[in-house]
Amino acid sequence: MINNLPVKIVDRYIIKEILLPFLAGVAIIGVIMLSSFLFQMTDLIIIKNVSWVVVLKLLSYQLPEIIVQTFPIAILLATMVGLGRLSSDNEFTALRMGGISIYRFIIPLLILGILISGMTYFLNERVVPWSNHKAQNIIRRSILKESMPGIEDDVFFKGPNNRLFYVKEYLEKEATLKKIVIFDYGKTENYPKVITAETGIINNNSWQLKNGIIHKYDEKGHLTLETQFKVMDIEITKGVENFFGEQKTPSEMSRAELKKEIDLFKNSGLQVDSLLVDYHLKLAKPLIVFLFILLGTPLSLSTKDSRAINIVLTIAIVFLYYLILSLARSFGRNGFLPPLLAAWLPNIIFGLLGVILLVWRDACKSFFNGLTSRVLSSFLVILTLICIM
């Protein structure tokens, strides 16, 4: 048996093998993602004559989201390359001969994954929504320079006279709005007057709503009036600065803020599947760091191939995850999958795959050593090429 001291030393050694490549991966991938963003910023300076000071502010506000997006890719790459080195140098075999099972081996890695996932969730809740909102406000105010408020699909924003606006779909070329909801709080903060309309047309100083319904409630929340209208004009351009300051997309909201909007819409009888998918994704996406470690560990320890193979395998896994995520998200938003399942389906698939590979690697190590990663890597690469074509 290995006593506690060597095990602690081994834990630190394993974490070091992952942590240093992870930090390097965050820096390298972050620079790559930032470079593509810099091309857009250059166009703003040269073509649209936007001040470089404004562009630098926009760039600084984009950094938190870019950094958070690098975490899953960097941790998978670090796991595949770092643990792959332990396997190729037979260090993992030596640890197994010393009495350390693969389940004991993976514990410090899973703890590291939980910590990074927790940090990702914290940044996504506290920092990223705030920075995204600041960045979007710069785009709306300084870059777009629109006389009308910047209208986007699935956007919440506050307008004049204590009103909260929501637009499901905005057709910019036709200056037409679809599925409009207006919560008119007036002087109350409890039960607003709710105005819904099928369509709307943007005029110079107002929106002309068509085919809508007005609901009014008393102080106890009981419906007191329900009336239909064919046409209604709503003043919209007064207080444009408030629109820019309060307009928010789901990416600019924390999970708690988005939940409030969802509850508000549910109480009005509106369809909220699209928003529910985004709400559940705010919890599901940070956990992919943990799942990538769970999946990458048995894969990396089952091969003695070169680093190039591990990098290719990393790219294939990341591509397939985000492909499944985009498909599941689309299905959830369009009602083909329940929102909760749509958000968590990629995690369920990759989590089960990681557990199966971990058990398989331990139970069949003598026969399948090296075979698992070769077969799976070939399958993933072929599947990736098929998806691209």
C-alpha positions in Angstrom: 0.0 0.0 0.0 1.1 3.6 -0.7 0.9 5.8 2.4 -0.8 9.1 2.5 2.2 11.3 1.9 3.2 9.8 -1.5 -0.4 9.9 -2.6 -0.6 13.6 -1.8 2.6 14.1 -3.7 1.2 12.1 -6.7 -2.0 14.2 -6.5 0.0 17.4 -6.8 2.1 15.9 -9.6 -1.0 15.0 -11.6 -2.7 18.4 -11.1 0.6 20.1 -12.2 0.6 18.0 -15.3 -2.9 19.3 -16.2 -2.9 22.8 -14.7 0.1 24.2 -16.5 -1.0 23.0 -20.0 -4.5 24.3 -19.1 -3.2 27.8 -18.3 -1.1 27.8 -21.5 -4.2 26.6 -23.5 -6.3 29.4 -22.1 -3.7 31.9 -23.2 -3.1 30.4 -26.7 -6.8 29.7 -27.5 -7.7 33.1 -26.0 -5.3 34.9 -28.3 -6.6 32.9 -31.3 -10.2 33.9 -30.5 -9.2 37.4 -29.8 -7.3 37.7 -33.1 -10.5 37.0 -35.1 -12.3 39.6 -33.0 -9.5 42.1 -33.8 -10.2 41.9 -37.5 -13.7 43.1 -36.8 -12.4 45.9 -34.6 -10.0 47.0 -37.3 -12.9 47.4 -39.7 -14.8 49.5 -37.2 -11.8 51.9 -37.0 -11.1 52.1 -40.7 -14.5 51.8 -42.3 -16.9 53.2 -39.7 -14.4 55.7 -38.3 -15.1 54.6 -34.7 -12.7 56.0 -32.2 -9.9 53.6 -31.1 -10.7 54.5 -27.5 -14.2 53.1 -28.0 -12.8 50.0 -29.7 -10.4 49.4 -26.8 -13.3 49.7 -24.4 -15.3 47.2 -26.5 -12.4 44.8 -26.6 -11.9 44.9 -22.8 -15.6 44.2 -22.2 -15.4 41.2 -24.6 -12.5 39.6 -22.8 -14.4 37.9 -19.9 -16.6 36.0 -22.3 -13.7 35.0 -24.5 -11.7 33.7 -21.5 -14.7 31.7 -20.2 -15.2 30.2 -23.7 -11.6 28.9 -23.7 -12.0 26.9 -20.5 -13.6 23.7 -21.9 -11.3 23.5 -24.9 -8.2 24.2 -22.8 -9.0 21.6 -20.1 -9.7 18.9 -22.7 -6.5 19.7 -24.5 -4.5 19.8 -21.3 -6.0 16.4 -20.2 -5.2 14.7 -23.5 -1.7 16.1 -23.9 -0.7 16.1 -20.2 -2.0 12.6 -19.3 -1.0 11.3 -22.7 2.6 12.1 -21.8 2.2 10.1 -18.5 1.0 7.2 -20.5 3.6 7.4 -23.3 6.4 7.6 -20.6 4.9 4.7 -18.7 4.5 6.8 -15.6 0.9 5.8 -15.3 1.9 2.2 -15.5 4.3 2.7 -12.6 1.6 4.4 -10.6 -0.7 1.4 -11.2 2.0 -1.0 -10.1 2.3 1.1 -7.0 -1.3 0.4 -6.1 -3.1 3.5 -7.5 -6.2 2.6 -9.4 -7.6 4.7 -12.2 -10.5 5.7 -10.0 -8.1 7.0 -7.3 -5.9 8.6 -10.1 -8.8 10.6 -11.5 -10.0 12.1 -8.1 -7.7 15.2 -8.1 -8.6 15.8 -11.7 -12.3 15.7 -11.0 -11.8 18.0 -8.1 -9.9 20.4 -10.4 -12.8 20.1 -12.9 -15.4 20.9 -10.2 -13.4 24.0 -9.2 -13.0 25.3 -12.8 -16.7 24.6 -13.5 -17.6 26.5 -10.4 -15.4 29.4 -11.4 -17.0 29.3 -14.9 -20.5 29.4 -13.4 -19.5 32.4 -11.1 -18.0 34.3 -14.0 -21.0 33.6 -16.2 -23.4 34.8 -13.5 -21.6 37.8 -12.2 -19.0 39.1 -14.7 -19.9 37.9 -18.2 -23.5 39.3 -18.3 -22.3 42.7 -17.0 -19.4 42.9 -19.5 -21.6 41.7 -22.4 -24.2 44.4 -21.5 -21.5 47.0 -21.4 -20.1 45.8 -24.8 -23.5 45.7 -26.4 -24.3 49.2 -25.1 -21.2 50.5 -26.8 -22.3 48.9 -30.1 -25.8 50.3 -29.7 -24.8 53.8 -28.7 -21.4 54.5 -30.3 -21.2 52.2 -33.3 -24.8 51.7 -34.6 -25.7 55.3 -33.9 -29.4 54.6 -34.6 -32.1 57.2 -34.0 -34.4 54.4 -33.0 -33.5 51.9 -30.3 -31.5 48.9 -31.4 -34.1 46.2 -31.7 -33.1 42.5 -31.7 -34.8 39.2 -31.5 -35.6 37.9 -28.0 -34.6 41.1 -26.3 -36.0 42.8 -23.2 -35.7 46.5 -22.7 -37.3 49.3 -20.7 -38.9 52.2 -22.4 -40.6 55.5 -21.4 -43.6 55.7 -19.0 -42.3 52.7 -17.0 -42.9 50.1 -19.7 -41.1 46.9 -20.3 -40.9 45.8 -24.0 -40.2 42.4 -25.6 -39.9 41.5 -29.3 -39.8 37.9 -30.5 -38.8 38.7 -34.0 -37.5 41.8 -35.8 -37.5 42.1 -39.6 -35.2 45.0 -40.2 -35.7 45.4 -43.9 -39.4 45.5 -43.6 -39.3 47.6 -40.3 -41.7 45.0 -38.9 -42.0 43.5 -35.5 -43.6 40.1 -34.6 -44.9 38.7 -31.3 -44.7 41.9 -29.3 -45.3 42.1 -25.5 -45.5 45.3 -23.5 -45.7 45.3 -19.7 -47.1 48.7 -18.7 -46.4 49.2 -15.0 -47.6 52.8 -14.9 -47.5 53.7 -11.2 -47.7 50.2 -9.9 -44.9 47.7 -9.4 -47.0 44.5 -8.8 -49.4 43.7 -11.7 -48.8 45.6 -14.9 -51.2 46.1 -17.8 -50.1 43.6 -20.4 -50.4 44.5 -24.1 -49.7 41.7 -26.7 -49.8 42.1 -30.5 -49.2 39.8 -33.4 -47.3 42.4 -35.5 -46.1 45.9 -35.4 -44.8 48.5 -37.8 -42.0 51.0 -36.9 -42.9 54.6 -37.6 -40.8 57.7 -37.0 -41.8 58.2 -33.3 -43.9 55.2 -32.5 -44.7 51.5 -33.0 -48.1 50.8 -34.7 -49.3 47.6 -33.1 -51.9 45.4 -34.9 -54.2 42.6 -33.8 -53.6 42.7 -30.1 -55.1 42.2 -26.7 -55.0 44.3 -23.5 -55.2 42.7 -20.1 -55.7 44.7 -16.9 -55.4 43.5 -13.3 -56.4 44.8 -9.9 -54.2 45.1 -6.9 -54.7 41.4 -6.0 -53.7 40.2 -9.5 -57.2 39.4 -10.6 -58.1 40.0 -14.3 -60.4 43.0 -14.5 -60.4 43.8 -18.3 -59.6 41.9 -21.5 -60.1 43.8 -24.7 -59.0 43.3 -28.3 -57.8 46.0 -30.7 -57.0 46.2 -34.4 -54.5 49.1 -34.3 -52.7 50.9 -31.5 -49.9 53.4 -31.5 -47.2 53.3 -28.8 -44.7 56.1 -28.4 -41.3 54.7 -28.5 -38.5 57.2 -29.2 -38.9 59.3 -26.1 -36.2 58.4 -23.6 -34.0 56.5 -26.1 -31.1 56.5 -23.7 -33.2 54.4 -21.3 -33.7 51.9 -24.1 -30.0 51.6 -24.7 -29.2 51.3 -21.0 -31.9 48.7 -20.2 -32.1 46.6 -23.3 -30.8 43.2 -22.6 -30.5 39.9 -24.5 -30.3 36.6 -22.5 -26.5 36.6 -22.8 -26.5 40.0 -20.9 -28.6 38.5 -18.0 -27.7 36.4 -15.1 -29.6 33.2 -14.5 -31.7 34.9 -11.8 -32.5 37.9 -14.1 -33.6 35.6 -16.9 -35.8 33.5 -14.5 -37.7 36.7 -13.6 -38.4 37.4 -17.2 -39.5 33.8 -17.8 -41.9 33.9 -14.9 -43.3 37.2 -16.1 -43.9 35.8 -19.5 -45.4 32.6 -18.2 -47.9 34.5 -16.1 -49.0 36.2 -19.3 -49.5 32.9 -21.1 -46.7 33.3 -23.5 -44.4 30.6 -25.0 -41.0 30.6 -23.3 -39.3 27.5 -24.6 -36.5 29.5 -26.2 -35.8 31.4 -23.0 -36.0 28.2 -20.9 -33.4 26.6 -23.0 -31.0 29.5 -22.5 -31.9 29.5 -18.7 -30.9 25.8 -18.3 -27.8 26.2 -20.5 -26.5 28.8 -18.0 -26.1 25.9 -15.5 -25.3 23.1 -18.0 -22.5 24.7 -20.0 -20.1 25.3 -17.1 -20.2 21.6 -16.2 -18.7 20.6 -19.5 -15.2 21.3 -18.0 -15.8 18.6 -15.5 -17.2 16.2 -18.2 -14.3 16.8 -20.5 -11.9 15.7 -17.8 -14.0 12.6 -17.1 -14.0 11.8 -20.9 -10.4 12.8 -21.6 -8.7 10.9 -18.8 -9.5 7.3 -19.9 -8.8 8.3 -23.6 -5.5 9.9 -22.9 -4.3 7.0 -20.7 -5.3 4.4 -23.3 -2.8 5.6 -25.9 0.9 5.9 -26.4 0.5 7.7 -29.7 2.0 11.1 -30.5 0.7 14.4 -29.2 -0.7 15.1 -32.7 -3.2 12.3 -32.4 -4.3 13.6 -29.0 -4.7 17.1 -30.4 -6.8 15.8 -33.4 -8.9 13.8 -31.0 -9.4 16.9 -28.9 -10.6 18.9 -31.9 -13.0 16.1 -32.9 -14.5 15.9 -29.4 -15.0 19.6 -29.1 -16.5 19.8 -32.5 -19.0 17.0 -31.8 -19.9 18.5 -28.5 -20.8 21.9 -29.9 -22.5 20.3 -32.9 -24.8 18.3 -30.6 -25.3 21.3 -28.4 -26.4 23.5 -31.4 -28.8 20.8 -32.6 -30.3 20.2 -29.2 -30.6 23.9 -28.5 -32.4 24.3 -31.9 -34.8 21.4 -31.1 -35.5 22.8 -27.7 -36.3 26.3 -29.0 -38.6 25.0 -31.6 -40.5 22.6 -29.3 -39.1 19.3 -30.6 -37.4 18.6 -27.2 -38.3 19.7 -23.7 -36.1 22.8 -22.8 -34.5 21.0 -19.8 -33.6 18.0 -21.9 -32.4 20.1 -24.8 -30.0 22.0 -22.5 -28.6 18.9 -20.7 -28.6 16.4 -23.6 -25.0 17.0 -24.7 -23.8 16.8 -21.1 -25.8 13.5 -20.6 -24.2 12.0 -23.7 -20.7 13.0 -23.0 -21.0 12.2 -19.3 -22.2 8.6 -20.0 -19.5 8.2 -22.6 -16.9 9.3 -20.1 -18.1 6.9 -17.4 -18.3 4.0 -19.9 -14.8 4.6 -21.1 -13.5 4.9 -17.5 -15.0 1.6 -16.5 -13.9 0.0 -19.8 -10.4 1.3 -19.4 -10.1 -0.2 -16.0 -11.8 -3.5 -16.6 -10.2 -4.3 -20.0 -6.9 -2.6 -19.7 -4.8 -5.7 -20.6 -6.6 -6.4 -23.8 -7.8 -3.0 -24.9 -4.8 -0.9 -24.0 -4.2 1.4 -26.9 -7.2 0.0 -28.9 -9.9 2.2 -27.3 -8.4 5.5 -28.3 -7.4 4.4 -31.8 -10.9 3.1 -32.6 -12.7 6.0 -31.0 -10.3 8.6 -32.5 -10.8 7.2 -36.0 -14.6 7.1 -35.5 -14.6 10.7 -34.2 -12.4 12.0 -37.0 -14.5 10.2 -39.7 -17.8 11.5 -38.1 -16.4 15.0 -38.0 -15.4 14.9 -41.6 -18.9 13.6 -42.5 -20.5 16.5 -40.5 -18.3 19.1 -42.2 -19.1 17.7 -45.7 
